[in-house]
Amino acid sequence: MKTRITELFGIEHPIVQGGMQWVGRAEMASAVSNAGGLGIITGLTQPTPEDLTKEIERTRGMTDKSFGVNLTILPTLKPVPYQEYAEAIADSGIKIVETAGRSPEPFMPTFKAAGIKVIHKCTSVRHSVKAEAVGCDAVSVDGFECAGHPGEDDIPGLILLPCTADKLSIPFIASGGFGDARGLVAALALGADGINMGSRFMATKEAPIHDNVKQAMVAADERNTQLTNRALRNTSRVFKNEVSGKIQEIEREKGADLKIEDLAEYLSGQRGKVVFEEGKVDHGIWSAGMVVGLIDDVPSCAELISRIVREVEEIIGQRLAGLTAKVA
């Protein structure tokens, strides 16, 4: 299957593994790339730029295929040396970067000087247009269904994707709610050039997280996510558990007086790290999209991607072709 995304990134299938904190390590990225997709290391999972350089080299030892690095640029309680991470990525010889959060514009000179292709994650048409204007090579368009930060406009993918397609000339991938062949076919029909999967790749054999988390996702349905931080206009979609429930309780109690400090104890990334490493699924919050309702097994990345590609061919070549023939 050839699209503008497979051509741009030199991959076999238009399936990208999104950057995920604590999950996007060498094991995850290399498995996706070896299966013909685009694996992504999450830069800030590594505690320092030097550690990121080592993780990139570790990944190179596990795949000879294309892979990228995610750099998520967000306000943090503890300052992050973003420019140092960007320089470490450029110096490593990486040629694909996924940026997210704030505009990547300040880092574009560093990336472009190193010949890096940049794909920026956006939650709106206007941000996608801006990303194209500042020189991004592609965008990843996140609908309201997505894990993590869906923005504040609450526009689902069914509307957001074709609206974006009408405004962009650069390639884009669809993100948020994608986990099977039906989603990929729909994304292509809506104007996208491929899909981004995060939550679906968490429930794979190679994902470096505890099996308790994977099994919780398999057991979940489409209602098992919650939105937090809405009052702070920093909305995040997370898996529904005891901690996410406590956060919503505090948000209701505090109302307009809510401050980030009221939630800091529960939003700690270190809590999420314990969830993934020790399998204590109610210890902290962790990002998950509505797509958990479509997850019912834990295959290898190769099994998952080959299944999606095979079923895409069946849907397009048989079901949709058959419908067209009936109309004719």
PyMOL commands that set and color helices and strands:
alter all, ss='L'
color gray80, all
select helices_A, chain A and resi 4-9+26-34+43-45+49-60+82-92+105-113+125-133+157-165+181-189+199-202+211-219+242-257+260-267+269-278+290-294+301-327
alter helices_A, ss='H'
color red, helices_A
select strands_A, chain A and resi 15-17+39-42+67-73+96-101+117-122+138-142+172-175+195-197+225-228+236-239
alter strands_A, ss='S'
color yellow, strands_A
deselect
rebuild
show_as cartoon
